[in-house]
């Protein structure tokens, strides 16, 4: 019995103080029952505490490496920490590294930060929902306030390219969530090429028109997005276009000479875009119905004082009497 207890003590002490030992190395089962528990229990506790301290130290070093953007230190630590873990747990590291990369405006750090992101992406299966979720977060991110939007867009594009290279694709991706896509001419073509559905970018067209990014809206239509966009908050792209130039508001808020310049430019841009959109298949009546409160692009252009746009729409096929007929046939209370 004495020799048996001595063997237990020797084995337990070796487990407790060996750097490579783990809690599983400590004798358990019948040999650690009864009187032997007096020896085993404290040793097991010591081993587990030591392991927790080591893990905590490793996690702290990793956090520091990710914060500093030190790829040489971060990747070995990531390899150790992610080993055997399911993808959802690895995503936490990916999100931390991605945010750090998007926010860091220091050119000297960006290559290392991107290298860290790519390393983590390579350890996660991005072919399904995980990849789509990541792309959604990246294109919907908005950290441009840290610097010029164009530089931010370059880093975002690099992330999308890295994710696609690691297996992600644009299927089922809500492209309407894309922030400041108008400043990036490569992003949307890349997503469409890799499974993105133009039907999921209809609302994005609305936003681009509303923000007067007409060149970007043209590119979007050219990529196959429906020129009718979608009816949202009672308006489609041409309704939004018709409200861009309010003659009265422009002249009330600007000096006369400046106001006239702005007004003429606005008229030029709205009529030009209307011709482009209708020429690519948009309904000149804006697919108006009770869903748009019976307002049409033509009727809204007249309300805004943009007679040139109203006339352009009429020549393109808009029905001047559509709005009135729609209201007269609408259910009671459906239209204000």
Order of alpha helices (4+ residues) and beta strands (2+ residues): alpha-alpha-alpha-alpha-alpha-alpha-alpha-alpha-alpha-alpha-alpha-alpha-alpha-alpha-alpha-alpha
